[in-house]
Amino acid sequence: MAALTQDRATPRLAEGNVFSRDVAADAVIFAGAIVCLSATGWAVPGSTATTLVADGVAQEPVDNTGGANGDVKVRVFKGVFRFGNSAAADAITRAEIGDDCYIVDDQTVAKTSGTNTRSIAGKIVDVDAQGVWVRFV
């Protein structure tokens, strides 16, 4: 496809910030949790793993205990959200604004990949006394 030579009406999907995802078998996702997509595409809570793709934040609790993949769905919001900051040498500071941060669990992010054991959460937008503001796209 060639570059534009005039204005274009570019379609957008649901304002681009709310998606419904199929939840993995036996997964429990709490409202406000970091939601990831597993290597096979099912929604799971954030955790230390290298095969996850950060997707956004759960807008309601979902319990698929005893269920099969896709038996329930979770609404996931994209945008900027505040999460807990990791500790010690992995704590995120203002110096890391603009960098990627990494998933520790479903509510905590860290400065590093933990020696290649963590997946990327998103971009660090800000840091304050309550935590780290992360952009999920």
Rosetta blueprint (number, residue, H / E / L):
1 M L
2 A L
3 A L
4 L L
5 T L
6 Q L
7 D L
8 R L
9 A L
10 T L
11 P L
12 R L
13 L L
14 A H
15 E H
16 G H
17 N L
18 V E
19 F E
20 S E
21 R E
22 D E
23 V E
24 A L
25 A L
26 D L
27 A L
28 V E
29 I E
30 F L
31 A L
32 G L
33 A L
34 I E
35 V E
36 C E
37 L E
38 S L
39 A L
40 T L
41 G L
42 W L
43 A E
44 V E
45 P E
46 G L
47 S L
48 T L
49 A L
50 T L
51 T L
52 L L
53 V E
54 A E
55 D E
56 G E
57 V E
58 A E
59 Q L
60 E L
61 P L
62 V E
63 D E
64 N L
65 T L
66 G L
67 G L
68 A L
69 N L
70 G L
71 D L
72 V L
73 K E
74 V E
75 R E
76 V E
77 F E
78 K L
79 G E
80 V E
81 F E
82 R E
83 F E
84 G E
85 N E
86 S L
87 A L
88 A H
89 A H
90 D H
91 A L
92 I L
93 T L
94 R H
95 A H
96 E H
97 I L
98 G L
99 D L
100 D E
101 C E
102 Y E
103 I E
104 V E
105 D E
106 D L
107 Q L
108 T E
109 V E
110 A E
111 K L
112 T L
113 S L
114 G L
115 T L
116 N L
117 T L
118 R L
119 S L
120 I E
121 A E
122 G E
123 K E
124 I E
125 V E
126 D E
127 V E
128 D E
129 A L
130 Q L
131 G E
132 V E
133 W E
134 V E
135 R E
136 F E
137 V L
